[in-house]
Amino acid sequence: MPTKIPSTTAFWELISIGLANCLIDCLGLYCESLSETVTDLTNTSRAFVAGFHG
């Protein structure tokens, strides 16, 4: 019985580490796409302003 507890703990540690890594990856992708969207909007507004003034 005592030998079962460490393996269960290790199992949950692996799961929590995996979830944390997944969450970090998802947040990274979200931030990346968000910054790309901001860049696109900035470029679009610059082009609009340039076209408006030109």
C-alpha positions in Angstrom: 0.0 0.0 0.0 2.7 2.6 0.8 4.4 2.0 -2.5 1.2 3.1 -4.4 1.2 6.6 -3.0 4.5 7.9 -4.6 3.5 6.5 -8.0 0.1 8.2 -7.8 1.8 11.5 -6.7 4.2 11.2 -9.7 1.3 10.5 -12.0 -0.5 13.6 -10.8 2.7 15.6 -11.1 3.1 14.5 -14.7 -0.5 15.4 -15.4 -0.2 18.9 -13.8 3.1 19.5 -15.6 1.5 18.5 -18.9 -1.5 20.7 -18.3 0.8 23.6 -17.3 2.9 23.2 -20.5 -0.3 23.0 -22.6 -1.7 26.2 -21.0 1.6 28.0 -21.6 1.6 26.9 -25.2 -2.0 27.9 -25.7 -1.3 31.3 -24.1 1.8 31.7 -26.3 -0.1 31.0 -29.5 -2.9 33.3 -28.4 -0.5 36.2 -27.6 1.3 35.5 -30.9 -1.9 35.7 -33.0 -3.0 38.8 -31.0 0.2 40.6 -31.7 -0.1 39.6 -35.4 -3.7 41.1 -35.4 -2.5 44.3 -33.8 0.3 44.5 -36.4 -2.2 44.0 -39.2 -4.5 46.6 -37.8 -1.6 49.1 -37.4 -0.5 48.5 -41.0 -4.0 48.8 -42.3 -4.6 52.1 -40.4 -1.2 53.4 -41.6 -2.1 52.6 -45.2 -5.5 54.2 -44.8 -4.0 57.4 -43.3 -1.3 57.5 -46.0 -4.0 57.0 -48.7 -6.2 59.6 -47.0 -3.4 62.2 -46.9 -1.9 61.3 -50.2 
